[in-house]
């Protein structure tokens, strides 16, 4: 029941964040304090210039099928960089010509702040040397692309009106399973069954004549 209360609070907190007005993405003075509990799924904005030549494709499975997330560095005026998940491209359109960002002028992005995903995906570790990525590990991608002063989070760009070009943004899955009530009921019923069985066995053992029959 304690876990159920925690999960309901998490769901409520995330729902409030994803529907709130966007706030500026945390700057370097706040990076050390950024945490899942305080910041993940918060709507944020950031302004800068794309570094499309240092983009990274991370394998992804979405409701559109298999393909890649396009992670592109956004260089800000203060010299810092934020990795931005610009969206999804199908596996057969991984060539840069299909998803290259604009090369001129600054842009402003709005999306959800997401925490880094260190290591790799399920049973598959990132392989920077071979440029194979299964998770959005911000630090590892930054090292592989020679990026400095990189924020410890990334931004999932949200979908705007009328967008049709690649990559496809706004595919962040915001769903948390909450089966704790079922778990609680199941374990409660099992506990009652065990208690009832123990009472039945003990009553049978204490029944008059039970000991004599057992001795015979």
C-alpha positions as CSV (number, residue, x, y, z in Angstrom):
1,X,0.0,0.0,0.0
2,X,2.9,2.3,0.7
3,X,4.2,1.6,-2.9
4,X,0.7,2.3,-4.3
5,X,0.6,5.7,-2.6
6,X,4.1,6.5,-3.9
7,X,3.1,5.5,-7.5
8,X,-0.1,7.5,-7.4
9,X,1.9,10.5,-6.2
10,X,4.4,10.0,-9.1
11,X,1.6,9.8,-11.7
12,X,-0.1,12.9,-10.4
13,X,3.2,14.8,-10.3
14,X,4.1,13.9,-13.9
15,X,0.6,14.7,-15.2
16,X,0.9,18.1,-13.7
17,X,4.3,18.7,-15.2
18,X,3.5,17.6,-18.8
19,X,0.5,20.0,-18.9
20,X,2.2,23.0,-17.3
21,X,3.6,26.0,-19.1
22,X,7.2,25.5,-20.1
23,X,10.1,27.0,-18.1
24,X,13.7,27.6,-19.2
25,X,15.8,24.5,-19.2
26,X,18.2,24.3,-16.2
27,X,21.5,26.0,-16.7
28,X,24.9,24.8,-15.5
29,X,24.3,26.5,-12.1
30,X,21.5,24.0,-11.5
31,X,22.9,20.9,-13.2
32,X,24.1,19.3,-9.9
33,X,20.6,19.5,-8.4
34,X,18.7,18.1,-11.4
35,X,17.0,14.9,-10.4
36,X,14.1,12.6,-11.5
37,X,12.0,13.5,-8.5
38,X,12.3,17.2,-9.0
39,X,12.6,17.6,-12.8
40,X,11.9,14.7,-15.0
41,X,9.0,15.2,-17.5
42,X,9.0,18.9,-16.8
43,X,8.2,21.0,-19.9
44,X,11.2,23.2,-20.7
45,X,12.4,25.5,-23.5
46,X,15.9,26.1,-24.7
47,X,17.4,28.3,-27.5
48,X,20.5,27.7,-29.5
49,X,22.0,26.5,-32.8
50,X,21.9,22.9,-34.0
51,X,25.1,21.0,-34.3
52,X,23.7,18.6,-36.9
53,X,27.0,17.1,-37.9
54,X,27.4,15.7,-34.4
55,X,23.9,14.0,-34.2
56,X,23.6,10.4,-32.9
57,X,21.1,7.8,-33.8
58,X,19.8,5.7,-30.9
59,X,17.8,2.6,-31.7
60,X,14.1,2.8,-30.7
61,X,10.9,0.9,-30.9
62,X,7.7,3.0,-31.1
63,X,4.1,2.6,-32.2
64,X,5.4,3.5,-35.6
65,X,7.7,0.4,-35.6
66,X,11.5,0.1,-35.3
67,X,13.9,2.9,-36.1
68,X,16.0,5.5,-34.3
69,X,15.8,8.6,-32.1
70,X,17.7,11.5,-33.5
71,X,19.8,13.1,-30.8
72,X,21.2,16.4,-31.9
73,X,23.3,18.8,-29.8
74,X,21.9,22.3,-29.3
75,X,24.7,24.8,-28.7
76,X,23.7,27.7,-26.5
77,X,25.1,31.2,-26.3
78,X,26.7,30.6,-23.0
79,X,28.9,27.8,-24.4
80,X,26.9,24.9,-23.0
81,X,25.2,22.2,-24.9
82,X,21.9,20.3,-24.5
83,X,21.3,17.0,-26.3
84,X,17.9,17.1,-27.9
85,X,15.8,14.1,-29.0
86,X,14.4,15.7,-32.2
87,X,12.2,12.7,-32.8
88,X,11.9,9.3,-34.6
89,X,13.0,8.2,-38.0
90,X,12.2,4.7,-39.5
91,X,15.0,2.3,-39.9
92,X,15.0,2.7,-43.7
93,X,15.5,6.5,-43.5
94,X,18.5,6.7,-41.3
95,X,20.5,8.7,-43.9
96,X,21.2,12.2,-42.7
97,X,19.5,13.7,-45.7
98,X,16.1,12.6,-44.3
99,X,16.5,14.3,-40.9
100,X,19.2,17.0,-41.0
101,X,18.2,20.0,-39.0
102,X,18.3,23.6,-40.3
103,X,21.8,24.9,-40.5
104,X,21.2,28.6,-40.3
105,X,20.0,30.8,-37.4
106,X,19.1,30.0,-33.8
107,X,16.1,27.9,-32.9
108,X,13.9,27.5,-29.8
109,X,12.8,24.1,-28.8
110,X,10.1,23.1,-26.3
111,X,9.8,19.6,-24.9
112,X,10.1,17.4,-21.8
113,X,13.2,17.2,-19.7
114,X,14.4,13.6,-19.5
115,X,17.1,12.0,-17.4
116,X,20.1,10.3,-19.0
117,X,20.0,6.6,-19.7
118,X,23.4,5.3,-18.8
119,X,24.8,2.0,-20.0
120,X,22.5,0.7,-22.7
121,X,19.2,-1.1,-23.4
122,X,17.9,-4.4,-22.1
123,X,20.7,-7.0,-22.6
124,X,22.5,-4.6,-25.1
125,X,25.2,-2.3,-24.0
126,X,26.0,0.9,-26.0
127,X,29.1,0.4,-28.2
128,X,30.5,3.9,-28.9
129,X,33.4,2.5,-30.9
130,X,31.1,1.0,-33.4
131,X,28.6,3.9,-33.1
132,X,25.8,1.5,-32.0
133,X,23.5,3.1,-29.4
134,X,20.7,1.4,-27.5
135,X,20.1,4.0,-24.8
136,X,20.3,7.8,-24.6
137,X,23.4,8.0,-22.4
138,X,24.2,11.7,-22.4
139,X,27.7,11.5,-21.0
140,X,28.7,8.6,-23.3
141,X,27.3,10.4,-26.4
142,X,29.0,13.6,-25.4
143,X,32.4,11.9,-25.2
144,X,31.9,10.1,-28.5
145,X,31.0,13.3,-30.3
146,X,33.6,15.5,-28.6
147,X,31.1,17.7,-26.8
148,X,32.0,19.7,-23.7
149,X,29.8,21.5,-21.1
150,X,26.9,19.2,-21.8
151,X,23.8,19.2,-19.6
152,X,23.2,16.0,-17.7
153,X,19.8,15.6,-19.2
154,X,18.2,15.7,-22.6
155,X,15.0,17.2,-24.1
156,X,12.3,15.2,-25.9
157,X,10.9,17.7,-28.4
158,X,7.1,17.9,-28.3
159,X,5.0,17.8,-31.5
160,X,4.0,21.2,-33.0
161,X,1.0,21.9,-35.2
162,X,1.0,20.6,-38.8
163,X,4.4,18.9,-38.7
164,X,4.9,16.1,-41.2
165,X,8.7,16.0,-41.9
166,X,11.2,13.7,-40.3
167,X,12.2,13.2,-37.6
168,X,8.7,12.7,-35.9
169,X,8.6,14.4,-32.5
170,X,6.2,14.0,-29.6
171,X,6.4,10.2,-29.2
172,X,7.4,10.2,-25.6
173,X,5.5,7.4,-23.8
174,X,4.2,8.7,-20.5
175,X,2.6,5.7,-18.8
176,X,3.3,4.1,-15.4
177,X,1.9,0.7,-14.5
178,X,0.2,0.7,-11.2
179,X,-0.7,-2.8,-10.0
180,X,0.1,-2.3,-6.4
181,X,-3.6,-2.5,-5.3
182,X,-3.9,-5.9,-7.0
183,X,-0.6,-7.0,-5.4
184,X,-1.9,-5.9,-2.0
185,X,-5.2,-7.8,-2.4
186,X,-3.5,-10.9,-3.7
187,X,-1.0,-11.1,-0.8
188,X,-3.7,-10.2,1.6
189,X,-5.9,-13.1,0.4
190,X,-2.9,-15.5,0.5
191,X,-2.1,-14.4,4.0
192,X,-5.7,-15.1,5.1
193,X,-5.7,-18.5,3.4
194,X,-2.4,-19.4,5.2
195,X,-3.8,-18.2,8.5
196,X,-7.0,-20.2,7.9
197,X,-5.0,-23.3,7.0
198,X,-2.9,-23.0,10.2
199,X,-6.0,-22.7,12.4
200,X,-7.6,-25.7,10.7
201,X,-4.4,-27.9,11.2
202,X,-4.0,-26.8,14.8
203,X,-7.7,-27.4,15.7
204,X,-7.4,-30.9,14.1
205,X,-4.3,-31.7,16.2
206,X,-6.0,-30.5,19.4
207,X,-9.3,-32.4,18.8
208,X,-10.0,-35.0,21.6
209,X,-8.8,-38.5,20.6
210,X,-6.5,-37.2,17.9
211,X,-3.4,-37.9,19.9
212,X,-4.6,-41.5,20.8
213,X,-5.3,-42.3,17.2
214,X,-2.0,-41.0,16.1
215,X,-0.2,-43.2,18.7
216,X,-2.0,-46.3,17.5
